[in-house]
Each structure stands twice: as C-alpha cells, then as structure tokens.
Amino acid sequence: MDEIITKEEVEEIIRNVEHPEIACTLGELGMIGNLEFDATAREGKFTLVLPMLNIPVQIRNMILNSIGTALGSKVTKMRVSLAEMNDVQREKFFALSKANWKL
C-alpha cells in the first residue's frame, strides 16, 4: 500500500523546487499559491504565480516538469492554474532573480 502524504509535505516538496534559471526555490520566489490536497485520493491543485503571464512556454514547462519530477509517484493528480504576481510580489521576484541569476 502507498504511503499517505500530507498536504504540508506536498507543499514543502513543491516550494523547494528550484527555478530553472534562478538559484532560488519557487517558494522563495513567491511562485506557489492556493495549494489544496486530498491525502486519501493523493490529488490536489495549486496556483503557479508568474511574474507575468507571457513568460516563455519553455520556462513554464520546465518549472511544471520539475514539480512533477519532485512529486513523483507520491501524488496521482495535480492540477495547476496560472496567476500573475501583483506589483509587490513582482518587485521581490525580480530583485531575487537579479541577485541569483544562473545563466
């Protein structure tokens, strides 16, 4: 039987995924919001909060693939919605990205 994983564990896994271009986690960058998770069904949903909605599709897909890899078989289904950061969140994101850019 599969081990039960809690909402808190799922949130920690997702928040600790590192951004593909910035040496910071998605949690540090403020990119994860509104996580809901049903531990019994091992299904959930969350919002990926982007600095702007028109970021390159390749980057968005890299982030989503990294989250999927981190969650592995612990979760059977995770739905993702997209949202745009407000001005304060975006300012923090860009300050962190400037200080921690990998490329």
C-alpha positions as CSV (number, residue, x, y, z in Angstrom):
1,M,0.0,0.0,0.0
2,D,1.2,3.5,-0.8
3,E,2.3,5.7,2.0
4,I,0.0,8.6,2.8
5,I,1.5,12.0,2.1
6,T,0.1,15.1,3.8
7,K,-0.8,18.5,2.3
8,E,2.1,20.0,4.2
9,E,4.6,17.5,2.7
10,V,3.3,18.2,-0.8
11,E,3.6,21.9,-0.2
12,E,7.1,21.6,1.1
13,I,8.2,19.5,-1.9
14,I,6.7,22.0,-4.4
15,R,8.0,25.1,-2.6
16,N,11.6,23.6,-2.6
17,V,11.7,23.0,-6.3
18,E,14.4,25.3,-7.7
19,H,13.7,27.7,-10.6
20,P,15.4,26.6,-13.8
21,E,17.1,30.0,-14.3
22,I,17.4,31.4,-10.8
23,A,19.2,29.9,-7.9
24,C,16.1,30.2,-5.6
25,T,13.3,27.9,-4.8
26,L,9.8,28.5,-6.1
27,G,8.7,29.2,-2.5
28,E,11.4,31.8,-2.1
29,L,10.3,33.5,-5.3
30,G,6.7,33.6,-4.2
31,M,5.5,31.4,-7.1
32,I,3.3,28.9,-5.3
33,G,-0.2,29.7,-4.1
34,N,-3.5,28.3,-3.0
35,L,-2.5,24.7,-2.6
36,E,-5.3,22.2,-1.9
37,F,-4.6,18.5,-1.4
38,D,-6.7,15.4,-0.7
39,A,-4.3,12.9,1.0
40,T,-6.7,10.0,0.6
41,A,-7.1,10.4,-3.1
42,R,-3.5,11.8,-3.5
43,E,-4.9,14.5,-5.7
44,G,-4.6,18.3,-5.5
45,K,-4.3,21.6,-7.1
46,F,-2.3,24.8,-6.7
47,T,-1.6,28.1,-8.4
48,L,1.7,28.8,-10.2
49,V,2.1,32.5,-9.7
50,L,4.2,34.0,-12.5
51,P,5.9,37.4,-12.7
52,M,3.9,37.9,-15.9
53,L,1.6,35.5,-17.8
54,N,3.6,35.8,-21.0
55,I,6.8,34.1,-19.8
56,P,8.2,31.7,-22.4
57,V,6.3,28.5,-22.6
58,Q,9.6,26.6,-22.4
59,I,10.4,28.1,-19.0
60,R,6.8,27.5,-17.7
61,N,7.0,23.8,-18.8
62,M,10.5,23.4,-17.2
63,I,9.0,24.6,-13.9
64,L,6.0,22.3,-14.2
65,N,8.2,19.3,-15.2
66,S,10.5,20.0,-12.2
67,I,7.5,20.0,-9.9
68,G,6.2,16.7,-11.4
69,T,9.6,15.1,-11.1
70,A,9.9,16.2,-7.4
71,L,6.4,14.9,-6.6
72,G,7.0,11.6,-8.4
73,S,4.5,8.9,-7.6
74,K,3.6,10.5,-4.2
75,V,0.7,12.3,-6.0
76,T,-1.6,10.8,-8.6
77,K,-3.0,14.1,-10.0
78,M,-2.1,17.7,-9.5
79,R,-4.0,20.4,-11.4
80,V,-2.2,23.7,-11.9
81,S,-3.8,27.1,-12.6
82,L,-1.8,30.2,-13.5
83,A,-1.9,33.7,-11.9
84,E,0.1,36.8,-12.3
85,M,2.1,38.4,-9.5
86,N,1.0,41.8,-8.1
87,D,3.5,44.7,-8.2
88,V,4.9,43.9,-4.7
89,Q,5.4,40.2,-5.5
90,R,6.9,41.0,-8.9
91,E,9.4,43.5,-7.4
92,K,10.6,40.9,-4.9
93,F,10.8,38.2,-7.7
94,F,12.9,40.5,-9.9
95,A,15.2,41.5,-7.0
96,L,15.8,37.8,-6.2
97,S,16.3,36.9,-9.8
98,K,18.8,39.7,-10.4
99,A,20.8,38.6,-7.3
100,N,20.6,34.9,-8.1
101,W,20.6,34.5,-11.9
102,K,22.2,31.3,-13.0
103,L,22.8,31.9,-16.7
